[in-house]
Amino acid sequence: MNSRVEIETAIKQLPQSEAHQLLNWLQSYLDDAWDEKIKADVSSGRLDKLIQRAKDDIKANRVKPLDEVIDNS
């Protein structure tokens, strides 16, 4: 089973409970991959400019509280 189409076909044959287990596993897998990518980017200095910009914005009071930015309705 190598192609995305084959995988999709196999998933469609799973009982719903197993599909949910697969979903949870896949989300965890993607979260871990994202975390590793961010760690690598931080270590390499790739995010240094963004981090410094954020620090500068905080120091200059150019930030808003999250409550003003996120719509919780």
C-alpha atoms as an extended CHARMM CRD file, in Angstrom:
* protein
*
        73  EXT
         1         1  MET       CA              0.0000000000        0.0000000000        0.0000000000  PROA      1               0.0000000000
         2         2  ASN       CA              2.0100000000        2.9260000000       -1.2730000000  PROA      2               0.0000000000
         3         3  SER       CA             -0.2950000000        5.4840000000       -2.7980000000  PROA      3               0.0000000000
         4         4  ARG       CA             -2.5350000000        7.9920000000       -1.1070000000  PROA      4               0.0000000000
         5         5  VAL       CA             -5.5200000000        6.5760000000       -2.9930000000  PROA      5               0.0000000000
         6         6  GLU       CA             -4.7950000000        3.0820000000       -1.6780000000  PROA      6               0.0000000000
         7         7  ILE       CA             -4.5250000000        4.4240000000        1.8510000000  PROA      7               0.0000000000
         8         8  GLU       CA             -7.7760000000        6.3700000000        1.5040000000  PROA      8               0.0000000000
         9         9  THR       CA             -9.5260000000        3.2460000000        0.2310000000  PROA      9               0.0000000000
        10        10  ALA       CA             -8.2340000000        1.2340000000        3.1840000000  PROA      10              0.0000000000
        11        11  ILE       CA             -9.3270000000        3.9160000000        5.6530000000  PROA      11              0.0000000000
        12        12  LYS       CA            -12.8450000000        3.9240000000        4.2100000000  PROA      12              0.0000000000
        13        13  GLN       CA            -13.0680000000        0.2230000000        5.0610000000  PROA      13              0.0000000000
        14        14  LEU       CA            -12.1920000000        0.7440000000        8.7380000000  PROA      14              0.0000000000
        15        15  PRO       CA            -14.8620000000        0.6530000000       11.4220000000  PROA      15              0.0000000000
        16        16  GLN       CA            -15.5700000000        4.1430000000       12.7230000000  PROA      16              0.0000000000
        17        17  SER       CA            -13.8620000000        3.4650000000       16.0580000000  PROA      17              0.0000000000
        18        18  GLU       CA            -10.6410000000        2.4320000000       14.3000000000  PROA      18              0.0000000000
        19        19  ALA       CA            -10.8560000000        5.4320000000       11.9910000000  PROA      19              0.0000000000
        20        20  HSD       CA            -10.9970000000        7.6640000000       15.0950000000  PROA      20              0.0000000000
        21        21  GLN       CA             -7.9790000000        5.8580000000       16.5620000000  PROA      21              0.0000000000
        22        22  LEU       CA             -6.1400000000        6.4330000000       13.2990000000  PROA      22              0.0000000000
        23        23  LEU       CA             -7.1380000000       10.0910000000       13.3610000000  PROA      23              0.0000000000
        24        24  ASN       CA             -5.7510000000       10.4760000000       16.8770000000  PROA      24              0.0000000000
        25        25  TRP       CA             -2.5260000000        8.7380000000       15.8880000000  PROA      25              0.0000000000
        26        26  LEU       CA             -2.1480000000       10.8710000000       12.7550000000  PROA      26              0.0000000000
        27        27  GLN       CA             -2.7520000000       14.0960000000       14.6800000000  PROA      27              0.0000000000
        28        28  SER       CA             -0.1510000000       13.0880000000       17.2560000000  PROA      28              0.0000000000
        29        29  TYR       CA              2.2970000000       12.1550000000       14.4900000000  PROA      29              0.0000000000
        30        30  LEU       CA              1.8110000000       15.5210000000       12.7510000000  PROA      30              0.0000000000
        31        31  ASP       CA              2.0820000000       17.4160000000       16.0480000000  PROA      31              0.0000000000
        32        32  ASP       CA              5.3780000000       15.6790000000       16.8270000000  PROA      32              0.0000000000
        33        33  ALA       CA              6.7040000000       16.4050000000       13.3260000000  PROA      33              0.0000000000
        34        34  TRP       CA              5.7230000000       20.0830000000       13.7120000000  PROA      34              0.0000000000
        35        35  ASP       CA              7.4750000000       20.2710000000       17.0900000000  PROA      35              0.0000000000
        36        36  GLU       CA             10.6540000000       18.7970000000       15.5990000000  PROA      36              0.0000000000
        37        37  LYS       CA             10.5420000000       21.2630000000       12.6960000000  PROA      37              0.0000000000
        38        38  ILE       CA             10.1640000000       24.2170000000       15.0640000000  PROA      38              0.0000000000
        39        39  LYS       CA             13.0310000000       22.9300000000       17.2450000000  PROA      39              0.0000000000
        40        40  ALA       CA             15.2350000000       22.6200000000       14.1680000000  PROA      40              0.0000000000
        41        41  ASP       CA             14.2770000000       26.1050000000       12.9740000000  PROA      41              0.0000000000
        42        42  VAL       CA             15.0470000000       27.6000000000       16.4030000000  PROA      42              0.0000000000
        43        43  SER       CA             18.3810000000       25.7690000000       16.6190000000  PROA      43              0.0000000000
        44        44  SER       CA             19.4080000000       26.8920000000       13.1480000000  PROA      44              0.0000000000
        45        45  GLY       CA             18.5700000000       30.5270000000       13.8620000000  PROA      45              0.0000000000
        46        46  ARG       CA             15.8530000000       30.5990000000       11.2310000000  PROA      46              0.0000000000
        47        47  LEU       CA             13.3910000000       32.2070000000       13.6400000000  PROA      47              0.0000000000
        48        48  ASP       CA             15.7770000000       34.7340000000       15.1680000000  PROA      48              0.0000000000
        49        49  LYS       CA             14.4440000000       37.6870000000       13.1560000000  PROA      49              0.0000000000
        50        50  LEU       CA             10.8310000000       36.8440000000       13.9950000000  PROA      50              0.0000000000
        51        51  ILE       CA             11.6290000000       36.3730000000       17.6780000000  PROA      51              0.0000000000
        52        52  GLN       CA             13.4720000000       39.6800000000       17.8040000000  PROA      52              0.0000000000
        53        53  ARG       CA             10.6210000000       41.4290000000       16.0070000000  PROA      53              0.0000000000
        54        54  ALA       CA              8.1490000000       40.0600000000       18.5360000000  PROA      54              0.0000000000
        55        55  LYS       CA             10.3620000000       41.2030000000       21.4260000000  PROA      55              0.0000000000
        56        56  ASP       CA             10.6540000000       44.6550000000       19.8530000000  PROA      56              0.0000000000
        57        57  ASP       CA              6.8770000000       44.8630000000       19.4050000000  PROA      57              0.0000000000
        58        58  ILE       CA              6.3080000000       43.9000000000       23.0480000000  PROA      58              0.0000000000
        59        59  LYS       CA              8.8820000000       46.4220000000       24.2490000000  PROA      59              0.0000000000
        60        60  ALA       CA              7.2890000000       49.1610000000       22.1130000000  PROA      60              0.0000000000
        61        61  ASN       CA              3.7880000000       48.1650000000       23.3280000000  PROA      61              0.0000000000
        62        62  ARG       CA              2.6640000000       47.3120000000       19.7840000000  PROA      62              0.0000000000
        63        63  VAL       CA              0.7650000000       44.2390000000       20.9210000000  PROA      63              0.0000000000
        64        64  LYS       CA             -2.8440000000       43.5360000000       21.8620000000  PROA      64              0.0000000000
        65        65  PRO       CA             -4.2140000000       41.1790000000       24.4910000000  PROA      65              0.0000000000
        66        66  LEU       CA             -5.3520000000       37.8770000000       22.9860000000  PROA      66              0.0000000000
        67        67  ASP       CA             -8.9220000000       38.5860000000       24.1080000000  PROA      67              0.0000000000
        68        68  GLU       CA             -8.9920000000       41.5050000000       21.6670000000  PROA      68              0.0000000000
        69        69  VAL       CA             -7.5990000000       39.4200000000       18.8210000000  PROA      69              0.0000000000
        70        70  ILE       CA             -9.4500000000       36.1210000000       19.2420000000  PROA      70              0.0000000000
        71        71  ASP       CA            -13.1900000000       36.0030000000       18.7040000000  PROA      71              0.0000000000
        72        72  ASN       CA            -14.5240000000       33.6850000000       21.3940000000  PROA      72              0.0000000000
        73        73  SER       CA            -18.1520000000       33.8740000000       20.3120000000  PROA      73              0.0000000000
